[in-house]
Amino acid sequence: MKNIKAHVYVDTSSVIAHLDKRIYGQFIEHVGRCIYGGIWVGEKSSIPNLNGYRLDVLNAVREIKSPIVRWPGGNFASQYHWMDGIGPREQRPKKFDLAWGLVEPNEFGTDEYIEWIRLLGAEPYITVNAGNGTPEEAAAWVEYCNSNRDTYYASLRKRYGHKEPYNVKLWAIGNELNGWWQVGFCRDDEECGWRTVEFADHMRRVDPSIKLVAVGVDYDPEWNIDMIRIAGNYMDYLSIHTYIFRERQGKTYEDFVAWPIYIEENLKHIYYTIEQTRYKYGIKKKIKMVFDEWNVWYPEAQSPYLEQITSMKDAIFTALILNVLQRLSDIVPIACFAQTVNVLSLILTKDDKILLTPQYYVFKLYTEVTEGKIISVSAFSQSYRSNELDRNVQYIDASAIYNNNTVYLFMVNRHPEEEADVELHIGSFAPSVVKHKYIAGQSIDDRNTFETLTNVVIEEKNYSITSTRTIKLKPHSVNLLILA
């Protein structure tokens, strides 16, 4: 095949959504080496650290401008009792983790999490234990974090050196309570709905201003309908998790990079279900979605460490999902990549070394712009047939943000071997300079390793736009054009 031919039409006057930077969020959990060895090494570690926080990881996460970070889980949250993780570290109990079968030293708790979040300049997002925890325990956690009253849990926070409230505004009521793998899982959707109501009632009595996330699922409309019917007046968001498990989905590269199309359609369908259920049962509260666990999952990422080294094809998948999230930013304003470090991760550590994966560089590329309007983009290119999705898939996918008289055009070339000649149609918008940043590597399987850290990185070139406005995209590439 000769180079792919594509036409991309950008309309700066047609706004389809408003970018919420929280779609670039992250997720950290007490599993494997995510927290211990990834984020926290302790103040006495020989690994360079700031107050016990691993410095290279801290700086790497800062580089991708993480706007929000979910914690402490995940499955871990459904058996985590937050009071085990406060107070003097030497007095905290070591506990057996029922979720992952590891010993939890409780060195990293609420106060450490909040300090790390503040070092990042990010927003906190806490999941309460709605598995074997109680509504009273969750309400006490809200008091510890948010209250300035002269009451027991607020006073504990002050006693431990944190006079001012943390003002955590986003809280999730449980994690994946639909699943048998979850400690304290619900027998059915109705039980989960009423459990959500009880937790929400307790938590909001302490702080009425908090926003609450309820457990949804990406595969069962009836679960979501019952959750909204029962708890719709108590919740602000419905949580959706989606992983592509490579042993059974996306078995070929072509099918793998087609799956984001299904994910986009599924999120739209879930939102339609939310709206129809609200209308049917007279629920006035507006409910949006939080896509707070998403990633690709390879067979080698086994419990309890869940480690994998991803490649350029996973960067393609990641960019395609971020394009989806840009387009759906008005209905999915928050998303959390699972996970940030050492677990299905953007970042890997080994002793005092750090590895940044191709997926990491995708986040670095996309967070070049974190505010603006999502504008209409239409991409037309040659296509191929995805057998798993039973449809034709265009090689070129695009999304665009308009901010301060600048267009940020994100384009992905799915083709594993061919370059793409993309003709831009941008109406009356007249940029004089194009900055082209891209991630490509040498093949779809190219990856960074501890021996070769820079096989896949962001590359850049600048040029004046010509009258033909044709841009060449490398095979299997993630691209950002900054038109100013």
N, C-alpha and C positions, 0 to 999 in steps of 0.2 A: 504493500500500500504506500502511495505517496503521502506527503504530509496531510494531516487532517485539515479540512477547511471548515472554518466556523465564523459565524456572525454573532456579535454580542451587542445588543441594543440597551443603552443606558438612558433613563429619563429622570433628570434631576428634579423635575416638577411633580413627579408621581411618588408620593410617600406611602409605603406599605406598612411600616412599623417604625417605632422609635427604639433605638438601641438601648438596651439595659446592660450595662457592663457586667452585671452579675451572671450573665450567661457564660462568662469565662472563669467561673468558680472552680474550686478544688475541694477534695475530700480526703481527710486523713482519719485512719482508724487504728486502734490498738490491735494489730494483727501482723504477724511476721516481723519484719524489721522496719515497719513504717515509722512508728514513734521512736522506739529505742534502737539507736544506731542510725536512724534516718533523720529525725528531727531533734531528738534529745540524746546527748551523750554525757551530760553531767559536767559540772564545773571543774572536776578533777581530771577529766579526760585529757589525753595527750593530743587528741584531735582538736584543732582550733575551734573555739566556741565562744559565744557571748552569753554569759550567765547560764551556761549549760546547753544552750541551743547551738547545734552544729552550724558553723558560720558559712561553710560553702553552700549548704542546702538553703539556708536563710537567704543568702544573696541570690541564689538561682531562682528561688520563688519570687523574690522581689522583682527580678528581671522580667517576669511574665505578668507583673502587675495584678496578681491574684486579688480580685475584689471581695471575695467571700470564701470562707473555708468551713466546711461541715465537719463536725466532730461530736462524739467519740466513735460513732459507728452509724450504720453498719450493724452486723450481727452482734458485735461486742456490746452495743448500747443496750440490748435487750436483757443483759444480766449485770450491767454496770451500776454500782451504787456510788453515787458521786461523792458522798462524804468520806469514802475510803481514800480519796485523792486530794484532800485538803489538809491544812495544818503542817507542822514540821515534817519534812520528808522522812527523817529517821524514825518517826513514830507511826508512819503510815503502814497499814497491814499489807503483806503480800497475799494475794488471793489466786485461787485457781480459776482461770477463765473458762467458763462453761461453754462459751461460743466456739473457741478455737483450740482449747486444750492446752494452753500455755500458762505459765505463771505470770501474773500481772503484778509488778512491783509497786505500782501506784506512785511512781516518782513524777509522772506527768499527769497533772489533774487540771481542775478548772482554772486555777490561778496561772499555771504555766501556759495553758492554752491561750488565755486572754492576753498574757504578756507577749506570746509569740505572734498572735494576731495583730497586736498593736505595733510590733516591730515591722510587720509586713505592711501596715496601713490598710488592713482588710477589715471586713465586717464579720462578726462571729455568727455561727449558725449551729445550735446545739440540738441534738436528738436525745430526748428523755427516755428513760427505761419504762416502756409500757409493756414489757414482757413479764419479768418477775418483780417489777417495781410497782409502786402504788401511786395514786394521784396525789397523796399527801407528800410523798418523797419528791415528786416533780414540782409541786407548788413550793416546797422548801428550797429547791434549787433555784427557782425563779426569784424567791426572796433573797437568797444569798447573792445572786448576780445583780439584781435590779433595785432592791429596796434600800431606802435611806432611813427607815424607821428604827426606833430603839427596840428592836425585836431580836429574837434569838439568832436566827440564821444571818440576818444583816449584821448583827453584832459580831458574829464569828468572822465574817469577811473583814471587818474593821480590825478585829483582834489580830488577824493574820497579816496585817500591814496594808490593807487596801481600803482606804477610807471612803473613796468615791465609788458609787455604784458602777457596774460594768455596762449597764443599759443594753443587754442582749435583747434584740427585738424579734429575732426569728427563731422559732422553736418547732421541732418536729415531734409529734406524738407517736413514738415508736418507729420501728424499722421492719419492713417486710413481714408484718404480723399475719399475713395470709399464708406463710410458708411453714411446713413442718420442721424445716431446718432452724427455725427461730425459737430461742428460749421463750416460753410463755406464749406461743402462737395462738391465734384465735381459731376456734372451731369452725366459724363461718363468718360471712361478711356482716351479718347483723350483730354478732357479738363484738366485732371490731368497731362497728359504728357506735354502739352504746359505750364501749370502753373509751373511745375518742371523746364522746360527750362528757363523760365523767372527768377525764384528765383535763380537758379544756376548761370546764367549769372551775375546777380547783386552781388551775394556773392563772386564769384571768381574774380571779378574785384577788390575787396578789398584785397583778399588774395588768389592768385592762387594755393597755396599749400594745401588748405583744401581738405578733402575727403567728398564726399556727398552721402547721403543715400536717395533713392527715395521710394515712397510707392508702395509696392507689396501686393498681397493677396495670401492666401494659398489654394484657392478654385476655382479660375477663370483664366485659362491660357490666355484667350483673353485679360484680363486686363494687365497681365504681358507682353504679346507680344506687345501691343500698347505702354505701358510705355517705353519699351526698344527701339522699333522702333522710337519713337519720341524723347526720352530723353537719349538714350543710350550713346551718346557721351558726355553727361554732368554729368553722374552719375558714382559712383564707386561701389555702393552696392544697392541691392534690399532688402527692409525690409519685413520680413514675421512674422506674429503673429499667434500663435496657442494656443488655450485653449481647455481643455477637460471639457465640461460642464456636470457635473455628473447627472443632471436631464434627459439628453437625450443621453449621451455617457458613456460607461463603467458602465452600470447599475449594473452589477455583478462585483465582485472583479476580476474574471478571465478575463473578457472582458476589464476591466479598465487597467490592467497591460499588456494587449496585444497592446493597442493603440500606444505605442512608435514604434512598427514595422511599422504601417501605416505612422506615422510622418516621420520616416527615409526614407521610399519609396517616400513620397510626396516631401520631400526636394530634393531628387535626381531627381525627375521628374521636379520640378521647375527649377533646375539648367540645366537640359537637354533643357528645353524650352528657358532659357536664351541663351545658347550656339547656339541653332538652329536659334534663332532670330538674334543674332549677325552675324552669318554666312550669313543669308539670306539678311540682309540689309547692310552688309559691315561695321559693327561697330567694330573698332579695339580695343577700350578700353576694358580691361578685367573687367568683372562685377561678383562679388561674392554676397553672401547673408549675411544679418544680421538678426538673429533670435531674435529680440529685445523685444518680449513679449511672454512668454510661462509659463504655469502653469496649475493646475487643479482649477476648479471653482465650488464651491458648491452652492446649491440654497439659503442657509442662508446668503450668502455674497451679501447683497442687497445694492444698491446705497442709500446714498452717502458714506457709511462707508466701505462696502465691506470687512467685517471682518469674518474670519473663523479660527478654530483651527484644523490643519491637524494631521493625524495619521501615523502609520507605513506604511500603504498601500500607502500613498502619498509619503513617503520616497522611497518606491520601484519604483514608477512611476518616481520620480525625478532622481534617480540613472540611470534608464533605458534611460532617455533622455540625461543625461550627457555621457553615453556610446555612444549614437548616435552621439552627438556633437564631441566627441573625434574622432570617425571614420570618420566624415565628416569635420574635422577641416580645410582641405585645401580649401573647397568650402563654408563653413560656419565658418569663422574665428572669428566672434563676436556673442555673445548671451547675452541676459539680462533677468534674472529671474524676473517675475512680481508678487509681488514686495518685497522689502527688509523688510519693517517694517509696521505692523498694517493693511496692505491692502493685502489680499490673501497671507499672508506673511511668511517669514522665522522667523521673530522676532515679538513678541507681547509685548506691554507695558501696565501696569495698575498702574496709579499713579507713585510711584517710583520703581515699580517692573518690572522685565524683564523676559520673557519666551522665551526659544529657542526651536523651534519645531523640530520634527524628520527631516523635510526637511533641516533645518539649519545644522544639524549634517552631512547630506549627503554632503553638500557643504564643510564643514570642512574636511571631509574625502577625498574628491576628490582633494582639493587644497593642499594635502600633496606634490604633484608634479605639478609644473606649467611650466615645459619645458621638451623637449625631443622629441623622435620620436614615433609616433603611429605605433605599429608593428602588424603583422598579427596574429589573434587569431581565431581559429575555435572551437566552442563549440558544443558538441553532447550530448543530454540528452533525457529522456522521454519527452513527450509532452502532451498537452491537446487541446481540440477543443474550439476556440473562436467563438461563434455564431455571434457576431456583425461583426467580421472581416472575418468570413466564412473561417477559415484556422486553421491549427494546429500550436501551439505555444510551443516552447521548454521552459522548466522550467528554464534552466540556460542561462543567457546572459553574455557575457564577452567582455572586451576591455583591451588593455595593452599599457603601455608606457615604453620605454627603455631609460634610462638616467644614465650616469656615471656608466656603468657596473651593473646597478640595473634594475630589471624588477618590474614594478608596475602593478599588475594584478587585475583589478576590476571585480568582479563577483556578479551577482544578482541571488538569488534563489527565483523565483516567487511563489513556492508552499506554500500555506497557512498553511500547517500542517506537511509536511515531511522534514526531513533533507536530504541533498544531499552529497553523497560520490563522490568527484570529483578527478579523476586521472589526474595528470598533465603530459603533454608530452612537454618537453622543450629542446629537442635536445641536442646539445653539451653544452648548458649553464649549469653550475654546481654551483648552490648556496649552501652555507653551512648552512645558517640560513634563516628561514622564520619568518617574523613578520606578524601576522594576526590581522588586525583591522576590526571590524564589528559592524553593527547596526542591532538589531533584535527586541527588545521588547518581550512581552509575547504573543502578538497576532497581527493580521493585524490592529486591531482597537485601539491598545495601543497608548496613546498620552501623552504629557506633559501638565500639567495644572498649574495654579498659586498655587495650593495646593500641587501638586506633580510634581516638576520641572524636575525630573530625571528618569522618567519611561523609556524613550528612549534616550540613549546616546551612545557614541562610547565606545566599550569594546575592550580589547586587550589580546592577548596571543602570546608567542614566543615559537618556537620549532625547533629542527634540522630536516631537511627534511630526510625522510627515503628512502630506495631503491625503495619502491612502489610509493612514491610521491603522496599519497592520502590525500586529505584535506577534512575535514567534514565542511559543511556549514549548519548553523541553518535554520529552516523554515523561510519564508518571511524575508530574510536577505539581507543586502547590505554589501559587503566584499571587503577589500583591502588586497592583499598579497604582501608584499615587499620581494622580493627574491634577496639576495645579497651574 
